[in-house]
Amino acid sequence: SPQSLVLKLSVPAIIGMVVVGLYNFMDGVYVGQMVGDNAMAAVSVSYPFTLANSGISTLIGIGSASILSRAIGKRDQSTIDKIMGNLIAMNLIFSLIIMAIGMIFTKQILMLSGASGEILELALRYLRIIFAGSLFVNFAQSSNMIMRGEGLLKQAMLFSASSAIMNIILDPIFILLLKPYGMGIDGAAYATVASQVAYAMASLWYFKRKNKN
C-alpha cells in the first residue's frame, strides 16, 4: 500500500538525518562530561557550521539518487555505470572547496556565532579537524543516498547506524588518550572523522564489490 511504501522509504531517510546530528551531539555529551563546560559550548557553537558538509552531501546524493532511480527504471546501464564516478568527482571538488574555506577562515566563521575567549579557541581546534575530514563525510553520506536510490534501504541503515555507533565508542577512547596533552576536544573531533573515514571506505568497498558481481 502507499502508506507502507512511504514508511519503508522514509524511515532510512529519517535515520540518516538523525545520524548526521548524532555525531555532534555525542561529541558534546562526551566533552561536556570528560573535558568541561567550555568544551561542550565549543562543540555546540561549531555545530551549525558542520552542516555545510551535510548540505553538500545532500545536494550531490539526492541529485545522483534521482538520476540513478530513473536510469534503473529505463534500464539505462550506461548512466548507471557513470553515477559512482561522477559522485566521487563532485564530492572531491566540492569537499576540497569546503575544506579550504573552512580551515582557512575557521576563526572568522566561528566569530559569526559570537564565540570568544576559550570557547572560540576550543571551537577553532574542533571545527578545523571536522573540516579536514570533509571529503570522507560527504562521500559517506552521499553514497548512502545512492544506496537508498537503488532501493537498498536496509544496507543504507546498517552503514549509517554502524558509523554512529563507532563514533560513540571512539569518542571516550580518543578523549582519554589526548586529554593528558590538553587535546580532549581534539579527540572528539578525531573520533568523528575516524568513524566517517571508516564509513566512506566501507561504502566504497561495498560499491566496488557490488559492481564486480
Secondary structure, 3 states (H helix, E strand, C coil): CHHHHHHHHHHHHHHHHHHHHHHHHHHHHHHHHHCCHHHHHHHHHHHHHHHHHHHHHHHHHHHHHHHHHHHHHHCCHHHHHHHHHHHHHHHHHHHHHHHHHHHHCHHHHHHCCCCCHHHHHHHHHHHHHHHHCHHHHHHHHHHHHHHHHCCCHHHHHHHHHHHHHHHHHHHHHHHHHHHHHCCHHHHHHHHHHHHHHHHHHHHHHHHHHHHHC
